[in-house]
Amino acid sequence: MGKLDGKIALITGGSDGIGFATAQEFLSEGAAHVFITGRRQDALNEAVKKLGSKNITAIQGDVSKMADLDKVYNVIKTQKGHLDILFANAGVYDVAPIDTISEKHFDNLFDINVKGVLFTVQKALPIFNDGGSIILNASAVSIKGFPNHSVYSATKAAVRSFARCWTVDLKERKIRVNALSPGPIDTSVFNNVANTEEKKKNIQDGLAALTAMGRIGTSNEIAKAAVFLASNDSSYVTGIELFVDGGAAQI
């Protein structure tokens, strides 16, 4: 038996990286159906092809747009009627020195990383089963200061606060809400901040040096932690921030 047998799950930002790896793990643990979302239809099509399961549905949508979220939940309600697990994973990463922060930089990060998470969860509640699990993708940077990360870090601190508050808001429904906070993970995010392989390696080496384990993590390692928070293995765990960061935020 799998840890998620019979469960219906939604993973936002599921076309690559952590979201894709989590979809793989959820399916391997027996989830009855996994819905994934993303902004790019081509990336979603490729993800579905790679996952190779009849129990996966991809829905194109931007979590910062209310009409797109409504579309996502209408599809889930029509096809399956309810949700048991929500991994609010979709987010964007961008950094800027304080003296160059623009309104566009601020709005883009907060629209997707904060507003998107809020309404992803709120709009799920009418079809969310009591006793289910909500997981919010935060970050180790929510509690540590790094150069040029002020806006991004603030968005992730807000996500951590959501987990605390929603744990209380939803306790009567026995819905557990937890934050999952990755450290440096080898995903495509490095392609956004490095325009050469040499620069990418230098960034990765620098991040690895911040950890106690001397390496950056993998998406699969985050996915396995998401399975723990989604399953009954964490039945007495709610309101926490689970760091999966190689010790980066702890030392």
C-alpha positions in Angstrom: 0.0 0.0 0.0 1.1 3.5 -0.7 1.0 6.4 1.8 -1.4 8.4 -0.4 -3.7 5.6 -1.6 -7.0 7.0 -2.9 -6.1 10.6 -2.3 -6.8 13.4 -4.8 -4.1 16.0 -4.9 -3.4 19.4 -6.5 0.1 20.7 -7.1 0.5 24.2 -8.4 3.6 24.9 -10.5 3.9 21.2 -11.3 5.5 21.2 -14.7 9.1 21.1 -13.5 11.4 21.2 -10.5 10.0 20.6 -7.1 6.3 20.5 -8.3 7.1 17.9 -11.0 9.1 15.7 -8.6 6.3 15.9 -6.1 3.8 14.8 -8.7 6.0 11.8 -9.4 6.2 10.9 -5.7 2.5 11.4 -5.1 1.7 9.0 -7.9 4.2 6.4 -6.7 2.7 6.5 -3.3 -0.7 5.6 -4.7 -2.5 8.9 -5.1 -5.7 8.2 -7.0 -5.3 11.4 -9.1 -2.9 14.3 -9.2 -3.7 17.6 -10.9 -0.8 19.9 -11.8 -0.9 23.5 -13.0 1.5 25.8 -14.7 1.5 28.9 -16.8 3.0 27.3 -20.0 0.9 24.7 -21.8 4.0 23.3 -23.6 5.7 22.6 -20.3 2.6 21.0 -18.9 2.3 18.8 -22.0 5.9 17.6 -21.6 5.4 17.0 -17.9 2.3 14.8 -18.5 4.2 12.9 -21.1 7.1 12.3 -18.7 4.9 11.3 -15.8 3.2 8.7 -18.1 0.2 8.0 -15.9 -3.5 8.0 -16.6 -4.0 9.5 -13.1 -2.5 12.9 -14.0 -4.3 16.0 -15.3 -2.6 19.2 -16.3 -4.5 22.5 -16.2 -3.0 25.7 -17.6 -3.3 28.7 -15.4 -1.6 31.5 -13.5 -2.1 31.4 -9.7 -2.1 35.2 -9.6 -5.2 35.4 -11.8 -8.5 34.7 -10.1 -10.2 33.5 -13.3 -7.5 30.9 -13.8 -7.9 29.6 -10.3 -11.6 29.4 -10.7 -11.0 27.4 -13.9 -8.7 25.0 -12.1 -11.1 24.3 -9.3 -14.1 23.9 -11.7 -12.1 21.2 -13.5 -11.3 19.4 -10.3 -14.8 19.6 -9.0 -16.2 18.3 -12.3 -13.8 15.5 -12.6 -13.3 14.3 -9.1 -15.6 16.3 -6.8 -13.1 17.0 -4.0 -9.5 17.4 -2.9 -7.6 15.8 -0.1 -4.1 17.3 -0.6 -3.0 20.7 -1.8 0.6 21.6 -2.4 0.7 25.4 -3.1 4.1 25.2 -4.8 3.9 27.8 -7.6 6.2 30.7 -7.1 8.8 32.8 -8.8 12.4 33.7 -7.8 14.0 37.1 -8.5 16.5 39.1 -6.7 17.5 42.8 -6.7 19.7 45.2 -4.6 17.6 47.5 -2.5 18.5 50.5 -4.5 17.3 48.9 -7.8 14.0 47.4 -6.6 11.2 48.5 -8.9 7.5 48.4 -8.5 7.3 45.7 -11.1 9.8 43.5 -9.2 7.8 43.9 -6.0 4.4 43.4 -7.6 5.5 40.3 -9.6 6.9 38.5 -6.6 4.0 39.4 -4.2 1.3 38.7 -6.8 2.5 35.1 -7.4 4.2 34.1 -4.2 1.8 35.7 -1.7 -1.5 36.6 -3.4 -1.3 33.4 -5.5 -0.8 31.2 -2.4 -3.6 33.0 -0.5 -6.3 32.5 -3.2 -5.1 29.1 -4.2 -5.9 28.0 -0.7 -9.1 30.0 -0.2 -10.6 28.8 -3.5 -9.8 25.2 -2.7 -11.7 25.2 0.6 -15.2 24.6 -0.7 -14.1 21.3 -2.3 -11.4 20.4 0.3 -12.1 17.4 2.4 -12.1 17.8 6.2 -9.0 16.2 7.6 -6.9 17.0 4.5 -3.4 18.4 4.2 -2.3 21.8 2.9 1.4 22.3 2.2 2.8 25.7 1.4 6.2 26.0 -0.3 8.1 28.6 1.6 11.9 28.9 1.8 14.9 28.9 4.1 15.5 32.5 3.2 12.4 33.5 5.2 14.5 33.4 8.4 18.0 34.4 7.1 19.2 37.5 5.4 21.0 37.2 2.0 22.1 40.0 -0.2 19.6 41.3 -2.8 16.9 38.9 -1.5 14.7 41.4 0.5 11.5 41.2 -1.5 11.7 37.5 -2.3 12.5 36.7 1.3 9.6 38.8 2.5 7.2 36.9 0.3 8.4 33.6 1.8 8.1 35.0 5.4 4.5 35.8 4.5 3.9 32.2 3.4 5.3 31.0 6.7 2.8 33.3 8.5 0.0 31.9 6.4 0.7 28.4 7.7 0.5 29.5 11.3 -2.7 31.5 10.9 -4.5 29.0 8.7 -3.7 26.2 11.1 -5.9 28.0 13.6 -8.5 29.1 11.0 -9.0 25.5 9.8 -8.6 23.5 13.0 -12.3 22.9 13.3 -12.2 21.1 9.9 -9.1 19.2 11.1 -7.2 20.4 8.0 -3.5 20.5 8.7 -1.5 23.4 7.2 2.3 23.2 7.1 5.1 25.2 5.4 7.8 23.3 3.6 11.0 25.3 3.3 13.7 24.2 0.9 17.2 25.4 1.0 19.3 25.6 -2.2 17.9 23.1 -4.6 19.2 22.1 -8.1 16.3 23.4 -10.3 15.9 25.5 -13.4 15.8 28.6 -11.2 19.6 28.8 -11.6 19.0 29.4 -15.3 17.3 32.7 -14.4 20.2 34.1 -12.5 23.2 32.7 -14.5 23.7 33.2 -18.2 26.7 30.9 -18.4 27.5 27.4 -17.1 30.5 28.8 -15.3 28.5 31.4 -13.5 25.8 28.8 -12.6 28.5 26.5 -11.1 30.0 29.3 -9.1 26.5 30.2 -7.7 25.8 26.5 -6.9 29.2 26.1 -5.2 28.7 29.2 -3.1 25.3 27.9 -2.0 26.6 24.5 -1.2 29.2 26.0 1.0 26.4 27.5 3.1 25.0 24.1 4.1 26.3 21.7 6.7 26.2 18.9 4.1 28.4 20.7 1.6 26.0 20.3 -1.4 22.8 21.6 -2.8 19.7 19.4 -2.6 17.5 17.8 -5.2 13.9 18.3 -6.1 13.2 14.6 -5.2 14.4 15.3 -1.6 11.8 18.0 -1.3 9.2 15.8 -2.8 9.7 13.1 -0.2 9.2 15.7 2.5 6.0 16.8 0.8 4.8 13.2 0.9 5.4 13.1 4.6 3.4 16.2 5.2 0.6 15.0 2.9 0.3 11.6 4.4 -0.9 10.2 7.7 2.8 9.8 8.8 2.4 13.5 9.8 -1.0 13.2 11.4 0.1 15.1 14.5 2.0 17.7 12.6 0.4 21.1 11.9 1.5 24.7 11.8 5.2 23.9 11.4 7.9 25.0 9.0 9.8 21.9 7.9 13.3 22.9 6.7 14.8 20.6 4.0 17.9 22.7 3.5 21.0 20.7 4.3 21.3 22.7 7.5 21.6 26.1 5.6 19.1 27.9 7.8 20.2 26.2 11.0 23.9 27.0 11.2 
